[in-house]
Amino acid sequence: MAISDPIADMLTRIRNAVRNEATSVKCLNSKVCAGIAAALRDEGYINGFEVIQEGPQGVLKIHLKYGPTGQKVINSIKRESTPGRRVYKGVSELPRPVDGMGISIVTTPKGVLSDRKARELNVGGELLCTVA
């Protein structure tokens, strides 16, 4: 079965895995999904990810992160821009989830970046998701 929105599928898999306290989760590989995983890794929300050559495009295996006593690092992860409703934000309009304690992930001409990195590079783009 074809997936019409691979980004939403990836975020839902991560959300469900965190709810079940899994150590890792497998998602379909694409450039955007790998960029989202890299942004989550750079901001400290996951331990890391690897690309496993399985099938025609491969699979992303994301290693989830928990606190020292088992508390969740990712409390909420929400898709903002969908295939039916694209949301574009300039650099000054990028949201700061939970007053800067969370991140927004944006796809820009310079790649998939967190809102902090996008502000640093002074670029805006499509708001993919917010993580808190």
Secondary structure, DSSP 8 states (H G I E B T S, - for coil): ---S-HHHHHHHHHHHHHHTT-SEEEEE--HHHHHHHHHHHHTTSEEEEEEE--TTT-EEEEEE-B-TTS-BS---EEE--BTTB--EE-GGG---GGGGTSEEEEEETTEEEEHHHHHHHT--EEEEEEE-
